[in-house]
Amino acid sequence: MRRDIASNAPRLEGDAIVGDMITRATRHGLNVPLYRAAYCHLQVYAHQHTPGAAAQQPFK
């Protein structure tokens, strides 16, 4: 993912990597706030790099 971000890639594998880790941790009753924060940042990145996202309403 770091290489994808560095090359300004339009799509990351955040769901498959970080999202999966959150799902597995939740399944085992673990609290993973840093993974959740990282996932939030990846979602913002994905939204900003989605074609037509600039025309959408900004986050509130």
mmCIF file of the N, C-alpha and C atoms, coordinates in Angstrom:
data_MODEL
# 
_entry.id   MODEL 
# 
loop_
_atom_site.group_PDB 
_atom_site.id 
_atom_site.type_symbol 
_atom_site.label_atom_id 
_atom_site.label_alt_id 
_atom_site.label_comp_id 
_atom_site.label_asym_id 
_atom_site.label_entity_id 
_atom_site.label_seq_id 
_atom_site.pdbx_PDB_ins_code 
_atom_site.Cartn_x 
_atom_site.Cartn_y 
_atom_site.Cartn_z 
_atom_site.occupancy 
_atom_site.B_iso_or_equiv 
_atom_site.pdbx_formal_charge 
_atom_site.auth_seq_id 
_atom_site.auth_comp_id 
_atom_site.auth_asym_id 
_atom_site.auth_atom_id 
_atom_site.pdbx_PDB_model_num 
ATOM 1   N N  . MET A 1 1  ? 0.822   -1.181  0.000   1.00 0.00 ? 1  MET A N  1 
ATOM 2   C CA . MET A 1 1  ? 0.000   0.000   0.000   1.00 0.00 ? 1  MET A CA 1 
ATOM 3   C C  . MET A 1 1  ? 0.873   1.253   0.000   1.00 0.00 ? 1  MET A C  1 
ATOM 4   N N  . ARG A 1 2  ? 2.009   1.219   0.658   1.00 0.00 ? 2  ARG A N  1 
ATOM 5   C CA . ARG A 1 2  ? 2.868   2.402   0.687   1.00 0.00 ? 2  ARG A CA 1 
ATOM 6   C C  . ARG A 1 2  ? 3.307   2.782   -0.719  1.00 0.00 ? 2  ARG A C  1 
ATOM 7   N N  . ARG A 1 3  ? 3.654   1.780   -1.525  1.00 0.00 ? 3  ARG A N  1 
ATOM 8   C CA . ARG A 1 3  ? 4.047   2.059   -2.911  1.00 0.00 ? 3  ARG A CA 1 
ATOM 9   C C  . ARG A 1 3  ? 2.884   2.608   -3.713  1.00 0.00 ? 3  ARG A C  1 
ATOM 10  N N  . ASP A 1 4  ? 1.686   2.081   -3.467  1.00 0.00 ? 4  ASP A N  1 
ATOM 11  C CA . ASP A 1 4  ? 0.501   2.579   -4.168  1.00 0.00 ? 4  ASP A CA 1 
ATOM 12  C C  . ASP A 1 4  ? 0.246   4.043   -3.830  1.00 0.00 ? 4  ASP A C  1 
ATOM 13  N N  . ILE A 1 5  ? 0.373   4.394   -2.562  1.00 0.00 ? 5  ILE A N  1 
ATOM 14  C CA . ILE A 1 5  ? 0.166   5.782   -2.146  1.00 0.00 ? 5  ILE A CA 1 
ATOM 15  C C  . ILE A 1 5  ? 1.258   6.675   -2.731  1.00 0.00 ? 5  ILE A C  1 
ATOM 16  N N  . ALA A 1 6  ? 2.502   6.214   -2.687  1.00 0.00 ? 6  ALA A N  1 
ATOM 17  C CA . ALA A 1 6  ? 3.619   6.995   -3.221  1.00 0.00 ? 6  ALA A CA 1 
ATOM 18  C C  . ALA A 1 6  ? 3.472   7.246   -4.716  1.00 0.00 ? 6  ALA A C  1 
ATOM 19  N N  . SER A 1 7  ? 2.882   6.295   -5.429  1.00 0.00 ? 7  SER A N  1 
ATOM 20  C CA . SER A 1 7  ? 2.697   6.469   -6.868  1.00 0.00 ? 7  SER A CA 1 
ATOM 21  C C  . SER A 1 7  ? 1.339   7.076   -7.203  1.00 0.00 ? 7  SER A C  1 
ATOM 22  N N  . ASN A 1 8  ? 0.627   7.556   -6.161  1.00 0.00 ? 8  ASN A N  1 
ATOM 23  C CA . ASN A 1 8  ? -0.671  8.197   -6.336  1.00 0.00 ? 8  ASN A CA 1 
ATOM 24  C C  . ASN A 1 8  ? -1.677  7.267   -7.020  1.00 0.00 ? 8  ASN A C  1 
ATOM 25  N N  . ALA A 1 9  ? -1.630  6.004   -6.646  1.00 0.00 ? 9  ALA A N  1 
ATOM 26  C CA . ALA A 1 9  ? -2.528  5.006   -7.227  1.00 0.00 ? 9  ALA A CA 1 
ATOM 27  C C  . ALA A 1 9  ? -3.983  5.324   -6.871  1.00 0.00 ? 9  ALA A C  1 
ATOM 28  N N  . PRO A 1 10 ? -4.885  5.091   -7.795  1.00 0.00 ? 10 PRO A N  1 
ATOM 29  C CA . PRO A 1 10 ? -6.287  5.410   -7.533  1.00 0.00 ? 10 PRO A CA 1 
ATOM 30  C C  . PRO A 1 10 ? -6.967  4.419   -6.583  1.00 0.00 ? 10 PRO A C  1 
ATOM 31  N N  . ARG A 1 11 ? -6.386  3.247   -6.406  1.00 0.00 ? 11 ARG A N  1 
ATOM 32  C CA . ARG A 1 11 ? -7.041  2.216   -5.599  1.00 0.00 ? 11 ARG A CA 1 
ATOM 33  C C  . ARG A 1 11 ? -6.031  1.507   -4.711  1.00 0.00 ? 11 ARG A C  1 
ATOM 34  N N  . LEU A 1 12 ? -6.418  1.302   -3.473  1.00 0.00 ? 12 LEU A N  1 
ATOM 35  C CA . LEU A 1 12 ? -5.573  0.577   -2.529  1.00 0.00 ? 12 LEU A CA 1 
ATOM 36  C C  . LEU A 1 12 ? -6.286  -0.702  -2.127  1.00 0.00 ? 12 LEU A C  1 
ATOM 37  N N  . GLU A 1 13 ? -5.576  -1.564  -1.449  1.00 0.00 ? 13 GLU A N  1 
ATOM 38  C CA . GLU A 1 13 ? -6.191  -2.799  -0.959  1.00 0.00 ? 13 GLU A CA 1 
ATOM 39  C C  . GLU A 1 13 ? -6.466  -2.683  0.536   1.00 0.00 ? 13 GLU A C  1 
ATOM 40  N N  . GLY A 1 14 ? -6.935  -1.521  0.968   1.00 0.00 ? 14 GLY A N  1 
ATOM 41  C CA . GLY A 1 14 ? -7.200  -1.267  2.377   1.00 0.00 ? 14 GLY A CA 1 
ATOM 42  C C  . GLY A 1 14 ? -8.216  -2.207  2.984   1.00 0.00 ? 14 GLY A C  1 
ATOM 43  N N  . ASP A 1 15 ? -9.277  -2.499  2.229   1.00 0.00 ? 15 ASP A N  1 
ATOM 44  C CA . ASP A 1 15 ? -10.294 -3.431  2.739   1.00 0.00 ? 15 ASP A CA 1 
ATOM 45  C C  . ASP A 1 15 ? -9.707  -4.822  2.932   1.00 0.00 ? 15 ASP A C  1 
ATOM 46  N N  . ALA A 1 16 ? -8.945  -5.252  1.941   1.00 0.00 ? 16 ALA A N  1 
ATOM 47  C CA . ALA A 1 16 ? -8.404  -6.610  1.983   1.00 0.00 ? 16 ALA A CA 1 
ATOM 48  C C  . ALA A 1 16 ? -7.318  -6.771  3.048   1.00 0.00 ? 16 ALA A C  1 
ATOM 49  N N  . ILE A 1 17 ? -6.593  -5.720  3.336   1.00 0.00 ? 17 ILE A N  1 
ATOM 50  C CA . ILE A 1 17 ? -5.491  -5.844  4.281   1.00 0.00 ? 17 ILE A CA 1 
ATOM 51  C C  . ILE A 1 17 ? -5.896  -5.358  5.671   1.00 0.00 ? 17 ILE A C  1 
ATOM 52  N N  . VAL A 1 18 ? -6.156  -4.073  5.802   1.00 0.00 ? 18 VAL A N  1 
ATOM 53  C CA . VAL A 1 18 ? -6.464  -3.504  7.117   1.00 0.00 ? 18 VAL A CA 1 
ATOM 54  C C  . VAL A 1 18 ? -7.873  -3.891  7.564   1.00 0.00 ? 18 VAL A C  1 
ATOM 55  N N  . GLY A 1 19 ? -8.819  -3.839  6.642   1.00 0.00 ? 19 GLY A N  1 
ATOM 56  C CA . GLY A 1 19 ? -10.191 -4.223  6.986   1.00 0.00 ? 19 GLY A CA 1 
ATOM 57  C C  . GLY A 1 19 ? -10.283 -5.658  7.469   1.00 0.00 ? 19 GLY A C  1 
ATOM 58  N N  . ASP A 1 20 ? -9.526  -6.534  6.836   1.00 0.00 ? 20 ASP A N  1 
ATOM 59  C CA . ASP A 1 20 ? -9.503  -7.938  7.246   1.00 0.00 ? 20 ASP A CA 1 
ATOM 60  C C  . ASP A 1 20 ? -8.916  -8.094  8.649   1.00 0.00 ? 20 ASP A C  1 
ATOM 61  N N  . MET A 1 21 ? -7.864  -7.328  8.940   1.00 0.00 ? 21 MET A N  1 
ATOM 62  C CA . MET A 1 21 ? -7.260  -7.390  10.278  1.00 0.00 ? 21 MET A CA 1 
ATOM 63  C C  . MET A 1 21 ? -8.255  -6.929  11.341  1.00 0.00 ? 21 MET A C  1 
ATOM 64  N N  . ILE A 1 22 ? -9.021  -5.894  11.043  1.00 0.00 ? 22 ILE A N  1 
ATOM 65  C CA . ILE A 1 22 ? -10.031 -5.399  11.987  1.00 0.00 ? 22 ILE A CA 1 
ATOM 66  C C  . ILE A 1 22 ? -11.107 -6.457  12.207  1.00 0.00 ? 22 ILE A C  1 
ATOM 67  N N  . THR A 1 23 ? -11.541 -7.079  11.123  1.00 0.00 ? 23 THR A N  1 
ATOM 68  C CA . THR A 1 23 ? -12.564 -8.126  11.224  1.00 0.00 ? 23 THR A CA 1 
ATOM 69  C C  . THR A 1 23 ? -12.071 -9.282  12.082  1.00 0.00 ? 23 THR A C  1 
ATOM 70  N N  . ARG A 1 24 ? -10.849 -9.721  11.848  1.00 0.00 ? 24 ARG A N  1 
ATOM 71  C CA . ARG A 1 24 ? -10.291 -10.840 12.626  1.00 0.00 ? 24 ARG A CA 1 
ATOM 72  C C  . ARG A 1 24 ? -10.129 -10.471 14.096  1.00 0.00 ? 24 ARG A C  1 
ATOM 73  N N  . ALA A 1 25 ? -9.656  -9.256  14.359  1.00 0.00 ? 25 ALA A N  1 
ATOM 74  C CA . ALA A 1 25 ? -9.482  -8.819  15.747  1.00 0.00 ? 25 ALA A CA 1 
ATOM 75  C C  . ALA A 1 25 ? -10.821 -8.748  16.464  1.00 0.00 ? 25 ALA A C  1 
ATOM 76  N N  . THR A 1 26 ? -11.827 -8.212  15.791  1.00 0.00 ? 26 THR A N  1 
ATOM 77  C CA . THR A 1 26 ? -13.162 -8.106  16.379  1.00 0.00 ? 26 THR A CA 1 
ATOM 78  C C  . THR A 1 26 ? -13.718 -9.483  16.697  1.00 0.00 ? 26 THR A C  1 
ATOM 79  N N  . ARG A 1 27 ? -13.491 -10.408 15.800  1.00 0.00 ? 27 ARG A N  1 
ATOM 80  C CA . ARG A 1 27 ? -13.955 -11.783 15.997  1.00 0.00 ? 27 ARG A CA 1 
ATOM 81  C C  . ARG A 1 27 ? -13.360 -12.401 17.265  1.00 0.00 ? 27 ARG A C  1 
ATOM 82  N N  . HIS A 1 28 ? -12.162 -11.979 17.617  1.00 0.00 ? 28 HIS A N  1 
ATOM 83  C CA . HIS A 1 28 ? -11.485 -12.507 18.807  1.00 0.00 ? 28 HIS A CA 1 
ATOM 84  C C  . HIS A 1 28 ? -11.630 -11.588 20.023  1.00 0.00 ? 28 HIS A C  1 
ATOM 85  N N  . GLY A 1 29 ? -12.464 -10.571 19.899  1.00 0.00 ? 29 GLY A N  1 
ATOM 86  C CA . GLY A 1 29 ? -12.717 -9.683  21.024  1.00 0.00 ? 29 GLY A CA 1 
ATOM 87  C C  . GLY A 1 29 ? -11.599 -8.702  21.319  1.00 0.00 ? 29 GLY A C  1 
ATOM 88  N N  . LEU A 1 30 ? -10.760 -8.433  20.338  1.00 0.00 ? 30 LEU A N  1 
ATOM 89  C CA . LEU A 1 30 ? -9.647  -7.505  20.541  1.00 0.00 ? 30 LEU A CA 1 
ATOM 90  C C  . LEU A 1 30 ? -10.028 -6.097  20.084  1.00 0.00 ? 30 LEU A C  1 
ATOM 91  N N  . ASN A 1 31 ? -9.558  -5.105  20.807  1.00 0.00 ? 31 ASN A N  1 
ATOM 92  C CA . ASN A 1 31 ? -9.770  -3.714  20.455  1.00 0.00 ? 31 ASN A CA 1 
ATOM 93  C C  . ASN A 1 31 ? -8.538  -3.234  19.703  1.00 0.00 ? 31 ASN A C  1 
ATOM 94  N N  . VAL A 1 32 ? -8.713  -2.721  18.504  1.00 0.00 ? 32 VAL A N  1 
ATOM 95  C CA . VAL A 1 32 ? -7.577  -2.303  17.675  1.00 0.00 ? 32 VAL A CA 1 
ATOM 96  C C  . VAL A 1 32 ? -7.785  -0.864  17.166  1.00 0.00 ? 32 VAL A C  1 
ATOM 97  N N  . PRO A 1 33 ? -7.692  0.112   18.058  1.00 0.00 ? 33 PRO A N  1 
ATOM 98  C CA . PRO A 1 33 ? -7.977  1.490   17.660  1.00 0.00 ? 33 PRO A CA 1 
ATOM 99  C C  . PRO A 1 33 ? -7.008  2.043   16.607  1.00 0.00 ? 33 PRO A C  1 
ATOM 100 N N  . LEU A 1 34 ? -5.758  1.633   16.629  1.00 0.00 ? 34 LEU A N  1 
ATOM 101 C CA . LEU A 1 34 ? -4.819  2.148   15.622  1.00 0.00 ? 34 LEU A CA 1 
ATOM 102 C C  . LEU A 1 34 ? -5.121  1.592   14.237  1.00 0.00 ? 34 LEU A C  1 
ATOM 103 N N  . TYR A 1 35 ? -5.542  0.335   14.169  1.00 0.00 ? 35 TYR A N  1 
ATOM 104 C CA . TYR A 1 35 ? -5.967  -0.221  12.877  1.00 0.00 ? 35 TYR A CA 1 
ATOM 105 C C  . TYR A 1 35 ? -7.200  0.512   12.368  1.00 0.00 ? 35 TYR A C  1 
ATOM 106 N N  . ARG A 1 36 ? -8.119  0.829   13.265  1.00 0.00 ? 36 ARG A N  1 
ATOM 107 C CA . ARG A 1 36 ? -9.331  1.552   12.867  1.00 0.00 ? 36 ARG A CA 1 
ATOM 108 C C  . ARG A 1 36 ? -8.991  2.960   12.374  1.00 0.00 ? 36 ARG A C  1 
ATOM 109 N N  . ALA A 1 37 ? -8.050  3.617   13.028  1.00 0.00 ? 37 ALA A N  1 
ATOM 110 C CA . ALA A 1 37 ? -7.617  4.945   12.584  1.00 0.00 ? 37 ALA A CA 1 
ATOM 111 C C  . ALA A 1 37 ? -6.951  4.863   11.210  1.00 0.00 ? 37 ALA A C  1 
ATOM 112 N N  . ALA A 1 38 ? -6.096  3.869   11.032  1.00 0.00 ? 38 ALA A N  1 
ATOM 113 C CA . ALA A 1 38 ? -5.443  3.683   9.735   1.00 0.00 ? 38 ALA A CA 1 
ATOM 114 C C  . ALA A 1 38 ? -6.475  3.401   8.651   1.00 0.00 ? 38 ALA A C  1 
ATOM 115 N N  . TYR A 1 39 ? -7.461  2.583   8.972   1.00 0.00 ? 39 TYR A N  1 
ATOM 116 C CA . TYR A 1 39 ? -8.514  2.250   8.001   1.00 0.00 ? 39 TYR A CA 1 
ATOM 117 C C  . TYR A 1 39 ? -9.315  3.497   7.626   1.00 0.00 ? 39 TYR A C  1 
ATOM 118 N N  . CYS A 1 40 ? -9.587  4.339   8.612   1.00 0.00 ? 40 CYS A N  1 
ATOM 119 C CA . CYS A 1 40 ? -10.293 5.595   8.355   1.00 0.00 ? 40 CYS A CA 1 
ATOM 120 C C  . CYS A 1 40 ? -9.491  6.464   7.385   1.00 0.00 ? 40 CYS A C  1 
ATOM 121 N N  . HIS A 1 41 ? -8.191  6.575   7.602   1.00 0.00 ? 41 HIS A N  1 
ATOM 122 C CA . HIS A 1 41 ? -7.337  7.357   6.714   1.00 0.00 ? 41 HIS A CA 1 
ATOM 123 C C  . HIS A 1 41 ? -7.325  6.769   5.303   1.00 0.00 ? 41 HIS A C  1 
ATOM 124 N N  . LEU A 1 42 ? -7.321  5.453   5.205   1.00 0.00 ? 42 LEU A N  1 
ATOM 125 C CA . LEU A 1 42 ? -7.347  4.813   3.883   1.00 0.00 ? 42 LEU A CA 1 
ATOM 126 C C  . LEU A 1 42 ? -8.666  5.077   3.170   1.00 0.00 ? 42 LEU A C  1 
ATOM 127 N N  . GLN A 1 43 ? -9.760  5.117   3.908   1.00 0.00 ? 43 GLN A N  1 
ATOM 128 C CA . GLN A 1 43 ? -11.057 5.418   3.306   1.00 0.00 ? 43 GLN A CA 1 
ATOM 129 C C  . GLN A 1 43 ? -11.090 6.853   2.779   1.00 0.00 ? 43 GLN A C  1 
ATOM 130 N N  . VAL A 1 44 ? -10.519 7.784   3.531   1.00 0.00 ? 44 VAL A N  1 
ATOM 131 C CA . VAL A 1 44 ? -10.454 9.178   3.074   1.00 0.00 ? 44 VAL A CA 1 
ATOM 132 C C  . VAL A 1 44 ? -9.604  9.259   1.809   1.00 0.00 ? 44 VAL A C  1 
ATOM 133 N N  . TYR A 1 45 ? -8.450  8.592   1.810   1.00 0.00 ? 45 TYR A N  1 
ATOM 134 C CA . TYR A 1 45 ? -7.583  8.569   0.628   1.00 0.00 ? 45 TYR A CA 1 
ATOM 135 C C  . TYR A 1 45 ? -8.354  8.030   -0.581  1.00 0.00 ? 45 TYR A C  1 
ATOM 136 N N  . ALA A 1 46 ? -9.060  6.923   -0.396  1.00 0.00 ? 46 ALA A N  1 
ATOM 137 C CA . ALA A 1 46 ? -9.805  6.317   -1.495  1.00 0.00 ? 46 ALA A CA 1 
ATOM 138 C C  . ALA A 1 46 ? -10.880 7.269   -2.006  1.00 0.00 ? 46 ALA A C  1 
ATOM 139 N N  . HIS A 1 47 ? -11.557 7.950   -1.094  1.00 0.00 ? 47 HIS A N  1 
ATOM 140 C CA . HIS A 1 47 ? -12.598 8.893   -1.502  1.00 0.00 ? 47 HIS A CA 1 
ATOM 141 C C  . HIS A 1 47 ? -12.000 10.050  -2.301  1.00 0.00 ? 47 HIS A C  1 
ATOM 142 N N  . GLN A 1 48 ? -10.854 10.545  -1.861  1.00 0.00 ? 48 GLN A N  1 
ATOM 143 C CA . GLN A 1 48 ? -10.213 11.666  -2.543  1.00 0.00 ? 48 GLN A CA 1 
ATOM 144 C C  . GLN A 1 48 ? -9.697  11.281  -3.922  1.00 0.00 ? 48 GLN A C  1 
ATOM 145 N N  . HIS A 1 49 ? -9.428  10.003  -4.143  1.00 0.00 ? 49 HIS A N  1 
ATOM 146 C CA . HIS A 1 49 ? -8.887  9.555   -5.419  1.00 0.00 ? 49 HIS A CA 1 
ATOM 147 C C  . HIS A 1 49 ? -9.920  8.852   -6.289  1.00 0.00 ? 49 HIS A C  1 
ATOM 148 N N  . THR A 1 50 ? -11.183 8.962   -5.917  1.00 0.00 ? 50 THR A N  1 
ATOM 149 C CA . THR A 1 50 ? -12.265 8.394   -6.714  1.00 0.00 ? 50 THR A CA 1 
ATOM 150 C C  . THR A 1 50 ? -12.690 9.417   -7.759  1.00 0.00 ? 50 THR A C  1 
ATOM 151 N N  . PRO A 1 51 ? -12.738 9.034   -9.038  1.00 0.00 ? 51 PRO A N  1 
ATOM 152 C CA . PRO A 1 51 ? -13.177 9.985   -10.064 1.00 0.00 ? 51 PRO A CA 1 
ATOM 153 C C  . PRO A 1 51 ? -14.565 10.528  -9.726  1.00 0.00 ? 51 PRO A C  1 
ATOM 154 N N  . GLY A 1 52 ? -14.698 11.841  -9.820  1.00 0.00 ? 52 GLY A N  1 
ATOM 155 C CA . GLY A 1 52 ? -15.970 12.492  -9.535  1.00 0.00 ? 52 GLY A CA 1 
ATOM 156 C C  . GLY A 1 52 ? -16.194 12.793  -8.070  1.00 0.00 ? 52 GLY A C  1 
ATOM 157 N N  . ALA A 1 53 ? -15.268 12.433  -7.205  1.00 0.00 ? 53 ALA A N  1 
ATOM 158 C CA . ALA A 1 53 ? -15.442 12.658  -5.771  1.00 0.00 ? 53 ALA A CA 1 
ATOM 159 C C  . ALA A 1 53 ? -15.445 14.143  -5.439  1.00 0.00 ? 53 ALA A C  1 
ATOM 160 N N  . ALA A 1 54 ? -14.730 14.941  -6.225  1.00 0.00 ? 54 ALA A N  1 
ATOM 161 C CA . ALA A 1 54 ? -14.682 16.380  -5.954  1.00 0.00 ? 54 ALA A CA 1 
ATOM 162 C C  . ALA A 1 54 ? -16.051 17.019  -6.128  1.00 0.00 ? 54 ALA A C  1 
ATOM 163 N N  . ALA A 1 55 ? -16.882 16.442  -6.979  1.00 0.00 ? 55 ALA A N  1 
ATOM 164 C CA . ALA A 1 55 ? -18.216 16.983  -7.202  1.00 0.00 ? 55 ALA A CA 1 
ATOM 165 C C  . ALA A 1 55 ? -19.189 16.607  -6.096  1.00 0.00 ? 55 ALA A C  1 
ATOM 166 N N  . GLN A 1 56 ? -18.819 15.641  -5.285  1.00 0.00 ? 56 GLN A N  1 
ATOM 167 C CA . GLN A 1 56 ? -19.696 15.199  -4.207  1.00 0.00 ? 56 GLN A CA 1 
ATOM 168 C C  . GLN A 1 56 ? -19.590 16.140  -3.019  1.00 0.00 ? 56 GLN A C  1 
ATOM 169 N N  . GLN A 1 57 ? -20.532 16.009  -2.111  1.00 0.00 ? 57 GLN A N  1 
ATOM 170 C CA . GLN A 1 57 ? -20.527 16.812  -0.892  1.00 0.00 ? 57 GLN A CA 1 
ATOM 171 C C  . GLN A 1 57 ? -19.301 16.460  -0.060  1.00 0.00 ? 57 GLN A C  1 
ATOM 172 N N  . PRO A 1 58 ? -18.679 17.441  0.554   1.00 0.00 ? 58 PRO A N  1 
ATOM 173 C CA . PRO A 1 58 ? -17.551 17.135  1.445   1.00 0.00 ? 58 PRO A CA 1 
ATOM 174 C C  . PRO A 1 58 ? -18.053 16.436  2.710   1.00 0.00 ? 58 PRO A C  1 
ATOM 175 N N  . PHE A 1 59 ? -17.143 15.788  3.416   1.00 0.00 ? 59 PHE A N  1 
ATOM 176 C CA . PHE A 1 59 ? -17.498 15.138  4.665   1.00 0.00 ? 59 PHE A CA 1 
ATOM 177 C C  . PHE A 1 59 ? -17.915 16.184  5.687   1.00 0.00 ? 59 PHE A C  1 
ATOM 178 N N  . LYS A 1 60 ? -18.826 15.822  6.547   1.00 0.00 ? 60 LYS A N  1 
ATOM 179 C CA . LYS A 1 60 ? -19.265 16.729  7.621   1.00 0.00 ? 60 LYS A CA 1 
ATOM 180 C C  . LYS A 1 60 ? -18.894 16.163  8.941   1.00 0.00 ? 60 LYS A C  1 
# 
